[in-house]
């Protein structure tokens, strides 16, 4: 029983050291880093959306409309 108690005590001591190291660790992401990443993602998304909107509005839709009219033009 003493061996078991020593093992438990040793295990708990190791776990306490791990918890203390984890809590004292000051590395990691800050709020400013995360905000900059979100801002970059929003700007890139807006640019991509504007590009797709321009592509579909000026190139794809007029061509599609013309092809649909040609398909249903029974006059020949």
PDB file of N, CA, C and O in Angstrom, chain B, residues numbered from 101:
ATOM      1  N   UNK B 101       0.819  -1.190   0.000  1.00  0.00           N
ATOM      2  CA  UNK B 101       0.000   0.000   0.000  1.00  0.00           C
ATOM      3  C   UNK B 101       0.862   1.252   0.000  1.00  0.00           C
ATOM      4  O   UNK B 101       0.482   2.276  -0.567  1.00  0.00           O
ATOM      5  N   UNK B 102       2.036   1.165   0.644  1.00  0.00           N
ATOM      6  CA  UNK B 102       2.931   2.322   0.672  1.00  0.00           C
ATOM      7  C   UNK B 102       3.447   2.629  -0.731  1.00  0.00           C
ATOM      8  O   UNK B 102       3.602   3.792  -1.103  1.00  0.00           O
ATOM      9  N   UNK B 103       3.716   1.564  -1.517  1.00  0.00           N
ATOM     10  CA  UNK B 103       4.194   1.772  -2.892  1.00  0.00           C
ATOM     11  C   UNK B 103       3.139   2.518  -3.709  1.00  0.00           C
ATOM     12  O   UNK B 103       3.448   3.444  -4.458  1.00  0.00           O
ATOM     13  N   UNK B 104       1.888   2.089  -3.545  1.00  0.00           N
ATOM     14  CA  UNK B 104       0.802   2.745  -4.273  1.00  0.00           C
ATOM     15  C   UNK B 104       0.691   4.213  -3.884  1.00  0.00           C
ATOM     16  O   UNK B 104       0.499   5.071  -4.745  1.00  0.00           O
ATOM     17  N   UNK B 105       0.810   4.504  -2.592  1.00  0.00           N
ATOM     18  CA  UNK B 105       0.746   5.878  -2.111  1.00  0.00           C
ATOM     19  C   UNK B 105       1.882   6.713  -2.658  1.00  0.00           C
ATOM     20  O   UNK B 105       1.685   7.877  -3.008  1.00  0.00           O
ATOM     21  N   UNK B 106       3.077   6.131  -2.735  1.00  0.00           N
ATOM     22  CA  UNK B 106       4.228   6.859  -3.288  1.00  0.00           C
ATOM     23  C   UNK B 106       4.043   7.123  -4.785  1.00  0.00           C
ATOM     24  O   UNK B 106       4.382   8.197  -5.281  1.00  0.00           O
ATOM     25  N   UNK B 107       3.501   6.127  -5.499  1.00  0.00           N
ATOM     26  CA  UNK B 107       3.270   6.310  -6.933  1.00  0.00           C
ATOM     27  C   UNK B 107       2.242   7.419  -7.178  1.00  0.00           C
ATOM     28  O   UNK B 107       2.422   8.263  -8.056  1.00  0.00           O
ATOM     29  N   UNK B 108       1.186   7.403  -6.405  1.00  0.00           N
ATOM     30  CA  UNK B 108       0.149   8.430  -6.548  1.00  0.00           C
ATOM     31  C   UNK B 108       0.723   9.803  -6.223  1.00  0.00           C
ATOM     32  O   UNK B 108       0.460  10.783  -6.920  1.00  0.00           O
ATOM     33  N   UNK B 109       1.509   9.857  -5.153  1.00  0.00           N
ATOM     34  CA  UNK B 109       2.110  11.122  -4.749  1.00  0.00           C
ATOM     35  C   UNK B 109       3.060  11.649  -5.823  1.00  0.00           C
ATOM     36  O   UNK B 109       3.068  12.841  -6.128  1.00  0.00           O
ATOM     37  N   UNK B 110       3.859  10.746  -6.391  1.00  0.00           N
ATOM     38  CA  UNK B 110       4.792  11.137  -7.450  1.00  0.00           C
ATOM     39  C   UNK B 110       4.031  11.618  -8.696  1.00  0.00           C
ATOM     40  O   UNK B 110       4.398  12.619  -9.311  1.00  0.00           O
ATOM     41  N   UNK B 111       2.956  10.879  -9.058  1.00  0.00           N
ATOM     42  CA  UNK B 111       2.148  11.251 -10.218  1.00  0.00           C
ATOM     43  C   UNK B 111       1.501  12.621 -10.016  1.00  0.00           C
ATOM     44  O   UNK B 111       1.505  13.456 -10.920  1.00  0.00           O
ATOM     45  N   UNK B 112       0.955  12.840  -8.842  1.00  0.00           N
ATOM     46  CA  UNK B 112       0.306  14.120  -8.561  1.00  0.00           C
ATOM     47  C   UNK B 112       1.323  15.267  -8.565  1.00  0.00           C
ATOM     48  O   UNK B 112       1.010  16.376  -8.999  1.00  0.00           O
ATOM     49  N   UNK B 113       2.530  14.998  -8.085  1.00  0.00           N
ATOM     50  CA  UNK B 113       3.583  16.015  -8.124  1.00  0.00           C
ATOM     51  C   UNK B 113       3.941  16.394  -9.544  1.00  0.00           C
ATOM     52  O   UNK B 113       4.111  17.575  -9.850  1.00  0.00           O
ATOM     53  N   UNK B 114       4.059  15.387 -10.430  1.00  0.00           N
ATOM     54  CA  UNK B 114       4.353  15.653 -11.846  1.00  0.00           C
ATOM     55  C   UNK B 114       3.224  16.452 -12.498  1.00  0.00           C
ATOM     56  O   UNK B 114       3.467  17.385 -13.265  1.00  0.00           O
ATOM     57  N   UNK B 115       1.994  16.071 -12.181  1.00  0.00           N
ATOM     58  CA  UNK B 115       0.860  16.777 -12.762  1.00  0.00           C
ATOM     59  C   UNK B 115       0.795  18.217 -12.275  1.00  0.00           C
ATOM     60  O   UNK B 115       0.446  19.120 -13.036  1.00  0.00           O
ATOM     61  N   UNK B 116       1.129  18.431 -11.010  1.00  0.00           N
ATOM     62  CA  UNK B 116       1.128  19.794 -10.475  1.00  0.00           C
ATOM     63  C   UNK B 116       2.164  20.656 -11.174  1.00  0.00           C
ATOM     64  O   UNK B 116       1.914  21.827 -11.456  1.00  0.00           O
ATOM     65  N   UNK B 117       3.347  20.071 -11.461  1.00  0.00           N
ATOM     66  CA  UNK B 117       4.388  20.815 -12.173  1.00  0.00           C
ATOM     67  C   UNK B 117       3.931  21.144 -13.589  1.00  0.00           C
ATOM     68  O   UNK B 117       4.169  22.249 -14.076  1.00  0.00           O
ATOM     69  N   UNK B 118       3.274  20.190 -14.256  1.00  0.00           N
ATOM     70  CA  UNK B 118       2.772  20.433 -15.611  1.00  0.00           C
ATOM     71  C   UNK B 118       1.729  21.553 -15.618  1.00  0.00           C
ATOM     72  O   UNK B 118       1.745  22.415 -16.497  1.00  0.00           O
ATOM     73  N   UNK B 119       0.835  21.538 -14.647  1.00  0.00           N
ATOM     74  CA  UNK B 119      -0.194  22.574 -14.570  1.00  0.00           C
ATOM     75  C   UNK B 119       0.439  23.935 -14.313  1.00  0.00           C
ATOM     76  O   UNK B 119       0.043  24.936 -14.911  1.00  0.00           O
ATOM     77  N   UNK B 120       1.424  23.967 -13.420  1.00  0.00           N
ATOM     78  CA  UNK B 120       2.087  25.230 -13.108  1.00  0.00           C
ATOM     79  C   UNK B 120       2.816  25.779 -14.328  1.00  0.00           C
ATOM     80  O   UNK B 120       2.785  26.984 -14.575  1.00  0.00           O
ATOM     81  N   UNK B 121       3.475  24.907 -15.095  1.00  0.00           N
ATOM     82  CA  UNK B 121       4.158  25.357 -16.311  1.00  0.00           C
ATOM     83  C   UNK B 121       3.155  25.859 -17.347  1.00  0.00           C
ATOM     84  O   UNK B 121       3.398  26.863 -18.017  1.00  0.00           O
ATOM     85  N   UNK B 122       2.038  25.163 -17.475  1.00  0.00           N
ATOM     86  CA  UNK B 122       1.029  25.577 -18.448  1.00  0.00           C
ATOM     87  C   UNK B 122       0.437  26.938 -18.090  1.00  0.00           C
ATOM     88  O   UNK B 122       0.191  27.765 -18.967  1.00  0.00           O
ATOM     89  N   UNK B 123       0.211  27.163 -16.803  1.00  0.00           N
ATOM     90  CA  UNK B 123      -0.371  28.441 -16.380  1.00  0.00           C
ATOM     91  C   UNK B 123       0.619  29.591 -16.444  1.00  0.00           C
ATOM     92  O   UNK B 123       0.227  30.741 -16.646  1.00  0.00           O
ATOM     93  N   UNK B 124       1.887  29.290 -16.274  1.00  0.00           N
ATOM     94  CA  UNK B 124       2.885  30.364 -16.305  1.00  0.00           C
ATOM     95  C   UNK B 124       3.391  30.650 -17.718  1.00  0.00           C
ATOM     96  O   UNK B 124       4.163  31.587 -17.927  1.00  0.00           O
ATOM     97  N   UNK B 125       2.963  29.856 -18.670  1.00  0.00           N
ATOM     98  CA  UNK B 125       3.396  30.029 -20.055  1.00  0.00           C
ATOM     99  C   UNK B 125       2.730  31.277 -20.626  1.00  0.00           C
ATOM    100  O   UNK B 125       1.503  31.382 -20.614  1.00  0.00           O
ATOM    101  N   UNK B 126       3.516  32.214 -21.120  1.00  0.00           N
ATOM    102  CA  UNK B 126       2.951  33.436 -21.686  1.00  0.00           C
ATOM    103  C   UNK B 126       3.121  33.498 -23.200  1.00  0.00           C
ATOM    104  O   UNK B 126       2.966  34.565 -23.795  1.00  0.00           O
ATOM    105  N   UNK B 127       3.431  32.388 -23.817  1.00  0.00           N
ATOM    106  CA  UNK B 127       3.503  32.351 -25.274  1.00  0.00           C
ATOM    107  C   UNK B 127       2.105  32.168 -25.845  1.00  0.00           C
ATOM    108  O   UNK B 127       1.190  31.732 -25.146  1.00  0.00           O
ATOM    109  N   UNK B 128       1.951  32.495 -27.088  1.00  0.00           N
ATOM    110  CA  UNK B 128       0.670  32.269 -27.750  1.00  0.00           C
ATOM    111  C   UNK B 128       0.244  33.468 -28.562  1.00  0.00           C
ATOM    112  O   UNK B 128       0.966  34.459 -28.676  1.00  0.00           O
ATOM    113  N   UNK B 129      -0.929  33.358 -29.115  1.00  0.00           N
ATOM    114  CA  UNK B 129      -1.475  34.424 -29.943  1.00  0.00           C
ATOM    115  C   UNK B 129      -2.053  35.526 -29.084  1.00  0.00           C
ATOM    116  O   UNK B 129      -2.639  35.284 -28.029  1.00  0.00           O
ATOM    117  N   UNK B 130      -1.872  36.732 -29.559  1.00  0.00           N
ATOM    118  CA  UNK B 130      -2.478  37.873 -28.883  1.00  0.00           C
ATOM    119  C   UNK B 130      -3.741  38.295 -29.599  1.00  0.00           C
ATOM    120  O   UNK B 130      -4.081  37.759 -30.654  1.00  0.00           O
ATOM    121  N   UNK B 131      -4.425  39.246 -29.028  1.00  0.00           N
ATOM    122  CA  UNK B 131      -5.663  39.724 -29.629  1.00  0.00           C
ATOM    123  C   UNK B 131      -5.400  40.493 -30.917  1.00  0.00           C
ATOM    124  O   UNK B 131      -6.202  40.443 -31.849  1.00  0.00           O
ATOM    125  N   UNK B 132      -4.282  41.201 -30.968  1.00  0.00           N
ATOM    126  CA  UNK B 132      -3.984  41.999 -32.159  1.00  0.00           C
ATOM    127  C   UNK B 132      -3.671  41.091 -33.338  1.00  0.00           C
ATOM    128  O   UNK B 132      -4.099  41.371 -34.458  1.00  0.00           O
ATOM    129  N   UNK B 133      -2.932  40.008 -33.110  1.00  0.00           N
ATOM    130  CA  UNK B 133      -2.642  39.069 -34.191  1.00  0.00           C
ATOM    131  C   UNK B 133      -3.927  38.500 -34.777  1.00  0.00           C
ATOM    132  O   UNK B 133      -4.084  38.420 -35.995  1.00  0.00           O
ATOM    133  N   UNK B 134      -4.830  38.113 -33.910  1.00  0.00           N
ATOM    134  CA  UNK B 134      -6.097  37.542 -34.369  1.00  0.00           C
ATOM    135  C   UNK B 134      -6.920  38.581 -35.126  1.00  0.00           C
ATOM    136  O   UNK B 134      -7.540  38.259 -36.139  1.00  0.00           O
ATOM    137  N   UNK B 135      -6.931  39.801 -34.652  1.00  0.00           N
ATOM    138  CA  UNK B 135      -7.686  40.858 -35.336  1.00  0.00           C
ATOM    139  C   UNK B 135      -7.114  41.125 -36.724  1.00  0.00           C
ATOM    140  O   UNK B 135      -7.867  41.330 -37.676  1.00  0.00           O
ATOM    141  N   UNK B 136      -5.799  41.123 -36.843  1.00  0.00           N
ATOM    142  CA  UNK B 136      -5.176  41.355 -38.154  1.00  0.00           C
ATOM    143  C   UNK B 136      -5.510  40.213 -39.098  1.00  0.00           C
ATOM    144  O   UNK B 136      -5.789  40.453 -40.273  1.00  0.00           O
ATOM    145  N   UNK B 137      -5.488  38.989 -38.619  1.00  0.00           N
ATOM    146  CA  UNK B 137      -5.834  37.842 -39.467  1.00  0.00           C
ATOM    147  C   UNK B 137      -7.276  37.932 -39.946  1.00  0.00           C
ATOM    148  O   UNK B 137      -7.561  37.667 -41.114  1.00  0.00           O
ATOM    149  N   UNK B 138      -8.184  38.302 -39.055  1.00  0.00           N
ATOM    150  CA  UNK B 138      -9.588  38.426 -39.442  1.00  0.00           C
ATOM    151  C   UNK B 138      -9.767  39.552 -40.444  1.00  0.00           C
ATOM    152  O   UNK B 138     -10.531  39.409 -41.399  1.00  0.00           O
ATOM    153  N   UNK B 139      -9.081  40.666 -40.248  1.00  0.00           N
ATOM    154  CA  UNK B 139      -9.172  41.792 -41.177  1.00  0.00           C
ATOM    155  C   UNK B 139      -8.650  41.409 -42.557  1.00  0.00           C
ATOM    156  O   UNK B 139      -9.262  41.758 -43.567  1.00  0.00           O
ATOM    157  N   UNK B 140      -7.546  40.706 -42.612  1.00  0.00           N
ATOM    158  CA  UNK B 140      -7.002  40.253 -43.897  1.00  0.00           C
ATOM    159  C   UNK B 140      -7.978  39.316 -44.585  1.00  0.00           C
ATOM    160  O   UNK B 140      -8.184  39.423 -45.795  1.00  0.00           O
ATOM    161  N   UNK B 141      -8.583  38.402 -43.842  1.00  0.00           N
ATOM    162  CA  UNK B 141      -9.543  37.471 -44.430  1.00  0.00           C
ATOM    163  C   UNK B 141     -10.762  38.201 -44.981  1.00  0.00           C
ATOM    164  O   UNK B 141     -11.262  37.849 -46.049  1.00  0.00           O
ATOM    165  N   UNK B 142     -11.240  39.206 -44.271  1.00  0.00           N
ATOM    166  CA  UNK B 142     -12.408  39.966 -44.739  1.00  0.00           C
ATOM    167  C   UNK B 142     -12.072  40.739 -46.006  1.00  0.00           C
ATOM    168  O   UNK B 142     -12.866  40.761 -46.946  1.00  0.00           O
ATOM    169  N   UNK B 143     -10.916  41.367 -46.040  1.00  0.00           N
ATOM    170  CA  UNK B 143     -10.521  42.142 -47.225  1.00  0.00           C
ATOM    171  C   UNK B 143     -10.345  41.234 -48.430  1.00  0.00           C
ATOM    172  O   UNK B 143     -10.817  41.552 -49.522  1.00  0.00           O
ATOM    173  N   UNK B 144      -9.663  40.097 -48.242  1.00  0.00           N
ATOM    174  CA  UNK B 144      -9.479  39.171 -49.365  1.00  0.00           C
ATOM    175  C   UNK B 144     -10.817  38.602 -49.834  1.00  0.00           C
ATOM    176  O   UNK B 144     -11.029  38.432 -51.035  1.00  0.00           O
ATOM    177  N   UNK B 145     -11.712  38.308 -48.906  1.00  0.00           N
ATOM    178  CA  UNK B 145     -13.036  37.818 -49.288  1.00  0.00           C
ATOM    179  C   UNK B 145     -13.818  38.852 -50.077  1.00  0.00           C
ATOM    180  O   UNK B 145     -14.493  38.518 -51.051  1.00  0.00           O
ATOM    181  N   UNK B 146     -13.729  40.105 -49.661  1.00  0.00           N
ATOM    182  CA  UNK B 146     -14.432  41.168 -50.383  1.00  0.00           C
ATOM    183  C   UNK B 146     -13.868  41.352 -51.784  1.00  0.00           C
ATOM    184  O   UNK B 146     -14.619  41.555 -52.738  1.00  0.00           O
ATOM    185  N   UNK B 147     -12.549  41.282 -51.910  1.00  0.00           N
ATOM    186  CA  UNK B 147     -11.937  41.401 -53.238  1.00  0.00           C
ATOM    187  C   UNK B 147     -12.350  40.244 -54.142  1.00  0.00           C
ATOM    188  O   UNK B 147     -12.646  40.445 -55.320  1.00  0.00           O
ATOM    189  N   UNK B 148     -12.369  39.053 -53.596  1.00  0.00           N
ATOM    190  CA  UNK B 148     -12.780  37.882 -54.374  1.00  0.00           C
ATOM    191  C   UNK B 148     -14.244  37.994 -54.800  1.00  0.00           C
ATOM    192  O   UNK B 148     -14.585  37.695 -55.944  1.00  0.00           O
ATOM    193  N   UNK B 149     -15.095  38.421 -53.888  1.00  0.00           N
ATOM    194  CA  UNK B 149     -16.506  38.583 -54.204  1.00  0.00           C
ATOM    195  C   UNK B 149     -16.722  39.664 -55.258  1.00  0.00           C
ATOM    196  O   UNK B 149     -17.547  39.493 -56.156  1.00  0.00           O
ATOM    197  N   UNK B 150     -15.998  40.767 -55.163  1.00  0.00           N
ATOM    198  CA  UNK B 150     -16.123  41.832 -56.170  1.00  0.00           C
ATOM    199  C   UNK B 150     -15.646  41.349 -57.534  1.00  0.00           C
ATOM    200  O   UNK B 150     -16.250  41.675 -58.556  1.00  0.00           O
ATOM    201  N   UNK B 151     -14.575  40.583 -57.554  1.00  0.00           N
ATOM    202  CA  UNK B 151     -14.078  40.040 -58.818  1.00  0.00           C
ATOM    203  C   UNK B 151     -15.062  39.085 -59.458  1.00  0.00           C
ATOM    204  O   UNK B 151     -15.288  39.138 -60.667  1.00  0.00           O
ATOM    205  N   UNK B 152     -15.650  38.213 -58.657  1.00  0.00           N
ATOM    206  CA  UNK B 152     -16.642  37.284 -59.203  1.00  0.00           C
ATOM    207  C   UNK B 152     -17.890  38.010 -59.681  1.00  0.00           C
ATOM    208  O   UNK B 152     -18.466  37.653 -60.709  1.00  0.00           O
ATOM    209  N   UNK B 153     -18.305  39.023 -58.939  1.00  0.00           N
ATOM    210  CA  UNK B 153     -19.473  39.793 -59.346  1.00  0.00           C
ATOM    211  C   UNK B 153     -19.220  40.497 -60.683  1.00  0.00           C
ATOM    212  O   UNK B 153     -20.089  40.514 -61.556  1.00  0.00           O
ATOM    213  N   UNK B 154     -18.032  41.073 -60.835  1.00  0.00           N
ATOM    214  CA  UNK B 154     -17.694  41.746 -62.089  1.00  0.00           C
ATOM    215  C   UNK B 154     -17.613  40.738 -63.241  1.00  0.00           C
ATOM    216  O   UNK B 154     -18.071  41.014 -64.350  1.00  0.00           O
ATOM    217  N   UNK B 155     -17.031  39.578 -62.969  1.00  0.00           N
ATOM    218  CA  UNK B 155     -16.911  38.546 -64.007  1.00  0.00           C
ATOM    219  C   UNK B 155     -18.285  38.078 -64.459  1.00  0.00           C
ATOM    220  O   UNK B 155     -18.555  37.999 -65.658  1.00  0.00           O
ATOM    221  N   UNK B 156     -19.146  37.769 -63.512  1.00  0.00           N
ATOM    222  CA  UNK B 156     -20.471  37.279 -63.886  1.00  0.00           C
ATOM    223  C   UNK B 156     -21.318  38.378 -64.506  1.00  0.00           C
ATOM    224  O   UNK B 156     -22.103  38.105 -65.414  1.00  0.00           O
ATOM    225  N   UNK B 157     -21.179  39.607 -64.041  1.00  0.00           N
ATOM    226  CA  UNK B 157     -22.017  40.689 -64.559  1.00  0.00           C
ATOM    227  C   UNK B 157     -21.652  41.102 -65.975  1.00  0.00           C
ATOM    228  O   UNK B 157     -22.534  41.439 -66.766  1.00  0.00           O
ATOM    229  N   UNK B 158     -20.366  41.081 -66.307  1.00  0.00           N
ATOM    230  CA  UNK B 158     -19.927  41.597 -67.615  1.00  0.00           C
ATOM    231  C   UNK B 158     -19.668  40.523 -68.649  1.00  0.00           C
ATOM    232  O   UNK B 158     -19.807  40.791 -69.842  1.00  0.00           O
ATOM    233  N   UNK B 159     -19.304  39.337 -68.250  1.00  0.00           N
ATOM    234  CA  UNK B 159     -18.889  38.320 -69.222  1.00  0.00           C
ATOM    235  C   UNK B 159     -19.863  37.154 -69.285  1.00  0.00           C
ATOM    236  O   UNK B 159     -20.339  36.798 -70.363  1.00  0.00           O
ATOM    237  N   UNK B 160     -20.158  36.566 -68.153  1.00  0.00           N
ATOM    238  CA  UNK B 160     -20.923  35.323 -68.152  1.00  0.00           C
ATOM    239  C   UNK B 160     -22.400  35.558 -68.459  1.00  0.00           C
ATOM    240  O   UNK B 160     -22.966  34.864 -69.304  1.00  0.00           O
ATOM    241  N   UNK B 161     -23.026  36.508 -67.799  1.00  0.00           N
ATOM    242  CA  UNK B 161     -24.469  36.689 -67.965  1.00  0.00           C
ATOM    243  C   UNK B 161     -24.868  37.149 -69.373  1.00  0.00           C
ATOM    244  O   UNK B 161     -25.832  36.610 -69.916  1.00  0.00           O
ATOM    245  N   UNK B 162     -24.178  38.115 -69.992  1.00  0.00           N
ATOM    246  CA  UNK B 162     -24.572  38.467 -71.371  1.00  0.00           C
ATOM    247  C   UNK B 162     -24.400  37.294 -72.341  1.00  0.00           C
ATOM    248  O   UNK B 162     -25.249  37.077 -73.205  1.00  0.00           O
ATOM    249  N   UNK B 163     -23.331  36.556 -72.205  1.00  0.00           N
ATOM    250  CA  UNK B 163     -23.110  35.395 -73.066  1.00  0.00           C
ATOM    251  C   UNK B 163     -24.188  34.353 -72.840  1.00  0.00           C
ATOM    252  O   UNK B 163     -24.701  33.768 -73.793  1.00  0.00           O
ATOM    253  N   UNK B 164     -24.533  34.119 -71.586  1.00  0.00           N
ATOM    254  CA  UNK B 164     -25.564  33.145 -71.258  1.00  0.00           C
ATOM    255  C   UNK B 164     -26.916  33.583 -71.810  1.00  0.00           C
ATOM    256  O   UNK B 164     -27.661  32.765 -72.351  1.00  0.00           O
ATOM    257  N   UNK B 165     -27.232  34.846 -71.679  1.00  0.00           N
ATOM    258  CA  UNK B 165     -28.505  35.351 -72.207  1.00  0.00           C
ATOM    259  C   UNK B 165     -28.567  35.191 -73.723  1.00  0.00           C
ATOM    260  O   UNK B 165     -29.594  34.781 -74.264  1.00  0.00           O
ATOM    261  N   UNK B 166     -27.477  35.512 -74.405  1.00  0.00           N
ATOM    262  CA  UNK B 166     -27.452  35.381 -75.856  1.00  0.00           C
ATOM    263  C   UNK B 166     -27.606  33.924 -76.276  1.00  0.00           C
ATOM    264  O   UNK B 166     -28.322  33.629 -77.234  1.00  0.00           O
ATOM    265  N   UNK B 167     -26.951  33.020 -75.579  1.00  0.00           N
ATOM    266  CA  UNK B 167     -27.045  31.598 -75.934  1.00  0.00           C
ATOM    267  C   UNK B 167     -28.440  31.044 -75.679  1.00  0.00           C
ATOM    268  O   UNK B 167     -28.922  30.212 -76.448  1.00  0.00           O
ATOM    269  N   UNK B 168     -29.084  31.483 -74.633  1.00  0.00           N
ATOM    270  CA  UNK B 168     -30.446  31.027 -74.361  1.00  0.00           C
ATOM    271  C   UNK B 168     -31.397  31.548 -75.428  1.00  0.00           C
ATOM    272  O   UNK B 168     -32.287  30.818 -75.862  1.00  0.00           O
ATOM    273  N   UNK B 169     -31.230  32.785 -75.857  1.00  0.00           N
ATOM    274  CA  UNK B 169     -32.067  33.334 -76.920  1.00  0.00           C
ATOM    275  C   UNK B 169     -31.818  32.599 -78.226  1.00  0.00           C
ATOM    276  O   UNK B 169     -32.753  32.365 -78.991  1.00  0.00           O
ATOM    277  N   UNK B 170     -30.581  32.234 -78.490  1.00  0.00           N
ATOM    278  CA  UNK B 170     -30.276  31.472 -79.718  1.00  0.00           C
ATOM    279  C   UNK B 170     -30.888  30.080 -79.674  1.00  0.00           C
ATOM    280  O   UNK B 170     -31.315  29.560 -80.704  1.00  0.00           O
ATOM    281  N   UNK B 171     -30.935  29.473 -78.498  1.00  0.00           N
ATOM    282  CA  UNK B 171     -31.513  28.131 -78.373  1.00  0.00           C
ATOM    283  C   UNK B 171     -33.005  28.137 -78.660  1.00  0.00           C
ATOM    284  O   UNK B 171     -33.526  27.194 -79.255  1.00  0.00           O
ATOM    285  N   UNK B 172     -33.703  29.200 -78.241  1.00  0.00           N
ATOM    286  CA  UNK B 172     -35.141  29.251 -78.406  1.00  0.00           C
ATOM    287  C   UNK B 172     -35.559  30.089 -79.601  1.00  0.00           C
ATOM    288  O   UNK B 172     -36.732  30.445 -79.721  1.00  0.00           O
ATOM    289  N   UNK B 173     -34.636  30.409 -80.477  1.00  0.00           N
ATOM    290  CA  UNK B 173     -34.952  31.159 -81.690  1.00  0.00           C
ATOM    291  C   UNK B 173     -35.370  30.162 -82.772  1.00  0.00           C
ATOM    292  O   UNK B 173     -34.532  29.568 -83.450  1.00  0.00           O
ATOM    293  N   UNK B 174     -36.665  29.997 -82.913  1.00  0.00           N
ATOM    294  CA  UNK B 174     -37.161  29.011 -83.865  1.00  0.00           C
ATOM    295  C   UNK B 174     -37.201  29.544 -85.282  1.00  0.00           C
ATOM    296  O   UNK B 174     -37.460  28.777 -86.209  1.00  0.00           O
ATOM    297  N   UNK B 175     -36.955  30.829 -85.488  1.00  0.00           N
ATOM    298  CA  UNK B 175     -37.003  31.401 -86.814  1.00  0.00           C
ATOM    299  C   UNK B 175     -35.825  30.926 -87.665  1.00  0.00           C
ATOM    300  O   UNK B 175     -35.881  30.956 -88.894  1.00  0.00           O
ATOM    301  N   UNK B 176     -34.777  30.497 -87.003  1.00  0.00           N
ATOM    302  CA  UNK B 176     -33.717  29.911 -87.783  1.00  0.00           C
ATOM    303  C   UNK B 176     -32.452  30.612 -87.636  1.00  0.00           C
ATOM    304  O   UNK B 176     -31.456  30.222 -88.246  1.00  0.00           O
TER     305      UNK B 176
END
